[in-house]
């Protein structure tokens, strides 16, 4: 397996299938760029009229596109709960938390047993998690399922690892570690993300939720029904997630997923070598290859 700060590298590259990028529809591009650079710590990689791409190092992680007439998404909805930025080390997380404490940025925080995480919302209400994994040798597996918790984060202990230098944003090597989605029914979520797209259940006992991954990661995708069985999907005239990508390790793995999707009667679209389809609540998923 992996050790120490290299945990995140092992689970976010082949032979795993993992999350690559997210695109958001935003109501005010300049405001969103300001937030994602100054508060979240991403860098602008590309910028055009009404559009921007942000990331870390050489990797684009987030696309933003402005819609002047977009409505704010409803508080209760299906679709994106949060996307999660995974940092290379615990020290990197400590540096973010130190910056937030110094600048009075409000955030939530949890210790999940497998990771330590903080939570924020962007100006349009999209959820963001920033986290660092604990060494995978410390993860606790019982009967084939990983044991995750939601305990208070020991901020005092974490801050002992923070650097003395001024925070300069998220470090090179930051990736999207997972995505968490509101669904309407756990059964149909599993049928799509497991049976069609090829993920495996790693947590099934958490109330109203399912966590799936490849390669025994604690989760590449979280799926929950906490907004209820009648939660409305986000429409294209509302701010929110436009799409996210799933990255397969090779063309053969993607081809098998596409074949399973077609066999299940799902509509698979092809545009510029990117296959896409919609999950049971209407979120667009793009299937790409490393």
N, C-alpha and C positions, 0 to 999 in steps of 0.2 A: 504494500500500500504506500502511502505517502507519509511525510513527517514534517512537523513544524510548519513554517511558512509556506511550504510547497504543497499543502493540502489542496488549495484552490486550483492549482495548475492541473493536477491529476484529473479532476472531475469536469473541467471546462474545456476539454480538447479530446480528439479521437483517442481511444475507441468509443468514448461516450457520445451520446446524443444530448445536446444541451441547448440553452437559450442564447441567442446571439445579439439581437437588436430589438428595440422598441420604437414605434413611431406614435407620437401624440398629436392630436389636433388641439390647438391652443387659441385662446381668444385674443391674446396680445403678445405677439412674438417678442418684441423688445423686453417686455416684462418677464417673459419666460426665460429668455436668454440671460437676463440679469440674475434671475433666481438660480438657474442651473449652473451658472459660472461662479457667482459670488457666494452662494449659500451651499450648494451641493458640491461645487468644486470641479465640475467638468470643464473642458476647454472647447471653444468653437473650432471645428475642423473645416467646415464649409458653410458659406452663407450666401443666400440669394434672395430674390424678391419674395417675401412671405415665407421663406423656408430657412432652416438651419440644421446642421448636423453637428453633434457634440460628442466628445469622447475623452479618452485618456491615452497618452502615448500616441501611437499611430492608429489606434482602433476606434472607429465610430461605434458608439453604443446607443445613441439616442437621436432620433430625427424629430424635428418640430415643424409643424406647418400651421400657419395662421389662417383662421377663418373669421372674417370681420363680423359675420352675422351669427356666429355660433352661440348657442344657448349654453348656460352652465348645466352640467349633467345633474340629474336628480340625486339626492343623497342616498336613496335606496335604489339599487340598480344591479343588473348582471354585468359581467365583464371584469375589467381590471380592478383588483383590490390594491395591489402594489407590484412594482417591479423592484428587484433587489440588486444593488450594486455591491459586489463582493470585493473586498480589499485584500491585498497580498498578505497583510500581517495584522496582528493585534495592535502593534504600535501605530499603524496607520489609522485604525479606528480610534485609538486614544487621542491622536492628533486632531481628528475631526471633533470629537467630544470636547476637547480642551478649547478649540476655537468657538464652538457653540456656547459653551459656558461663559467664555470671555465676552462674547458679543450678544449674549442673551437671546440666542435662537432657541425657540421652543421645540422640544422633540420628546417622543416617547422612547422607552428603552426596555429591553428584555434580555434575559439570559435563557437561551433555549436548550441548554445542555450540550448541544452540538456546535453552537455558535453564540456570539454576542452581537446584539443588533440594536440600532436606533431607527426611529420612524418619523417621517415628516410628510407633509402634503404640499404639493406645488400650488401656485396661485389659482389653478383651475380645479383643485381638489383631487388631483391624482396622487395616489399613495406611493411613497418611495421608502425603501428600506436600505440602509447602509450597514454592512455587517462584515465580520471576520469569523472564519471558521476556527473551531478548536481542532487540535490534532485528531485525526480520524481514529487513531488507536484508543482514544478516550471515549469514542461513541459507544453507546450501550445498545446492543441488539438482543431482542428476546423473541424467540420463535419466528425469526426471519423479518421482524419489524424493528425499526429504530425507535428508541425511546427519546422523544423530544419533550421539553418542558417549557413553561412560560413563567419564569421566575424573575424577580427584580434583578436588574443589572447592578453589579458591584462597581459603581462609578469611581469610587475612591481608589479601589485596587487597579482599575483600568488606567486611571490618569497617572499612576506611577510610571507607566511606560511611555508617556507622551514626551516628545522632543522639546528641547528648549527653544528651537528655532521657530520662526513665524510660519504658520500653515500656508502652503502654496497650492492648495487644491488636492484633488484625489491623485494618487501616484500612478505612474506608468504600471501597467499590469492589472489595473482595475477592470473587472469584467462584469457582465450581468450573470449573477450566480443562479438566480431563479426568478420565476414570475408566479404571482398568486392571483387567482381568479375567483370571482363570485360566479357560481353556477346555480341552476335551479334544482337539479336532482343529482345525487352522487352516482347513481347507477348509469345515467346517460353520460356523465363526465368520464367515468371509468371506461365505458364502451368506446368513447372517442379517443381519449388520451392514452389509454392502455392498449385496447384491442386494435385500434386503427393506427395510431402514431407510434406505438411500440414501447411506451414507458411501462415500468413495473411498480406496483404498489409497495411502498415502504412504511406507510402509516395508515391504518384503517380504523383505529379505535378512537381517534380524536373526535369529540362531538361535532357532528355536522360537517366534517372535513375529510379529505383524502389527500395524501401526499404521495407523489410518484417521482421516479427518477430512473436513470440508467447507471450501471456500474456501482450500485450500492452507495450512491450519494444520499445525503439525508433528504433532499428533495430538489429537483429541477423545476417542478411545477407543484404549487399548492392549489387545491380546489375546495371551495367551501360553499355551503348553502345558507350562510348566515343572513342574507338579505331575503330569504324566503323563496318558495316555489313559484311565486308570481312576480318576482323581480323583473322589471322591464329592461330590455336590452338598450344599450346606448345607440342612438341613431346618428347618422352622418352629419346631422345639423346640430349636434351637441359636442361640446369639448369632451375629450377623453382619448382612449387608445384607438388608434387607427389600425394597427397591426403589430404583431411581434413575429420573430423568426425562430424556428427550430432548426438547429444545425446538425445534420447527419454526418457520420464519420466518413462516408463514401457514397458514391452514386448508387451502388447496389442496395444499401440500406434505405436510401430515399425512395428508390424504385419500388421496393417491397411495401413501404408505407403508402405510396400512391396506389398500388394495386389493391391493398386492403381497403383504402378509402373508396375506390371505385366499386369494389365488390360489395361494400356496405351501402351503395347507392348515393354516395356523396358527390357533389359537383366539384371537380378539381379543375382549376383554371391555370393556364400557363401564360406567363408574360415575362419576356427577357430571361429565360431559363430559371424563373422562379415560379414554382408551383404554389398555389394557394388554395385554401378551402376555409370554410367557416365551421367553428365549433358549435355545440348545441345551443349556445346563447347568442350566436352571431358574431363572436370575435373572430377576426381574420387572422389566420395562421399561415405564415409563409414557410415553405419547406425548402431549405437550402443545404448546400454541401460545404464542408470545410474547405 
